[in-house]
Amino acid sequence: MKKKLSELTLEELEKREKTVRSILIGGSISMFVLLAVLVYLIFKTQLFVLVAVMPALFVTILPGVIILIWIKAEIKSRNQ
């Protein structure tokens, strides 16, 4: 069962921050590759409808960014 951020120790928070950051970096790299492939397909096939998929690539990373912000805020509040 997952604990709330306020119930975690500082070491657990730092570990979770590192894990989430690693996942976001890996996800961002794969999204960049997918974006490059998508742009190539748009120009190669002239299917400009595929442009609508581009914002969805960035929206998929948004929850991870929000979680990382929450974790950093909790760490900052504990260090004060």
N, C-alpha and C positions, 0 to 999 in steps of 0.2 A: 504494500500500500504506500502511496506517495505521501510524503509529509509536506506540510506548508513550508514556505521559505522561512517563516519566523521560527519554526521548530528545528531547523537544521543548525548544526554548529558552523562556525566560521570556516573550518577546514572543508566541510562538506559543501558549503556554498562556493568556495574557491574551486573545488574539484568540479562541481556542476557548471560553473562559469567556463572553465577550461573546456569541458566536454561540449557545451552548447556552442562555444566559439569555434571549435574544430568542426562541428557539424555544419555551422553556417559557412565557414570558409570552403569546405568541400562542396556544399550545395551551391554556393555562389560560383565556384569554378565550373561545375557541371551546367549551371544555368547559362553561363557565358558561352560555353561550347554549344549548347542547344540554341541559343540566340543566334550564334554565327551560322549554324546549319539552317536555321529558319530563314535568315536573311538571304542566304544562298538559294534556298528553295523558292523564295518569293521572286527573286530576279530571274532564276532559271526557268520556272514554270509560268511566270506571269500571273500567279494566283495571289492577288493582293488581298484576298479574304484572310490569308494567313497572318496578316498584320494584327488581327484581332486576338491572336494567341499570345502576342508579346507581353501585354500587361499581366496576363495570367502567370507568366514565368516569375515576375517580381512579387506578385501577391502570395505565391507559395512560400517565400522566405520570410514574409512579414511576421507570422507567429513566433518564429525563432528569434527574430530581432526584439520583439516585445518581451519575450521571456528573458533574454539577455539583459535588457534594460532593467527589468524587475530585480534580477539577481544582483546587478551592479548597485542598484539603489539600496538593497538590503545590506550588502557588504559595506557600503559607504555609511549607512546609518549605524552600523555596529562599530565602525572604526572611530566614530566621533566621540 
